[in-house]
Amino acid sequence: MTDEAPVKKKSPLIALVLSGFLPGLGQLYTRQPLKGIILLVLYIAITILGFEPFQTVFQAVTAPETAVQDKQAFILFFVYTMATLVLLLYAMFDAFSRANKINSGAA
């Protein structure tokens, strides 16, 4: 007899949706607190850094006659958007995979 507690199953779909909603939540759900916090902090940092380029691009799209045409802001907006997308997809894949590993007993 072993004294190990049974491992609670984790839903891969819930892990995927949580990470899709906010990167890091799926990792917290699958008992990876450090990774979850790191992903959440990265997401917040990208969001804060990308806010000004977003405003510039939004203004250029909604009111092109009064907007400043800042090429650098468009490039930064693209870079921050791609970084957010990569982070989001990584977090979703990682949370889904981790939940499957937990359920198979490999974690």
HUWO-V33263 format. One record per backbone hydrogen bond with DSSP energy under -0.5 kcal/mol. NH is the residue of the N-H (numbers start at 1). CO is the residue of the C=O. If there is no record, write none. Layout:
nh: {NH & NH}
co: {CO & CO}
This chain:
nh: {12 & 15 & 16 & 17 & 18 & 19 & 20 & 21 & 22 & 25 & 28 & 29 & 30 & 31 & 32 & 36 & 37 & 38 & 39 & 40 & 41 & 42 & 43 & 44 & 45 & 46 & 47 & 48 & 49 & 50 & 51 & 54 & 55 & 56 & 57 & 58 & 59 & 60 & 61 & 62 & 63 & 66 & 67 & 69 & 70 & 71 & 74 & 75 & 76 & 77 & 78 & 79 & 80 & 81 & 82 & 83 & 84 & 85 & 86 & 87 & 88 & 89 & 90 & 91 & 92 & 93 & 94 & 95 & 96 & 97 & 98 & 99 & 100 & 101 & 102 & 103 & 104 & 105 & 105 & 106 & 107}
co: {10 & 11 & 12 & 13 & 14 & 15 & 16 & 17 & 18 & 22 & 24 & 25 & 26 & 28 & 27 & 32 & 33 & 34 & 35 & 36 & 37 & 38 & 39 & 40 & 41 & 42 & 43 & 44 & 45 & 46 & 48 & 50 & 51 & 52 & 53 & 54 & 55 & 56 & 57 & 58 & 59 & 63 & 63 & 67 & 68 & 69 & 70 & 71 & 72 & 73 & 74 & 75 & 76 & 77 & 78 & 79 & 80 & 81 & 82 & 83 & 84 & 85 & 86 & 87 & 88 & 89 & 90 & 91 & 92 & 93 & 94 & 95 & 96 & 97 & 98 & 99 & 100 & 101 & 102 & 101 & 101}
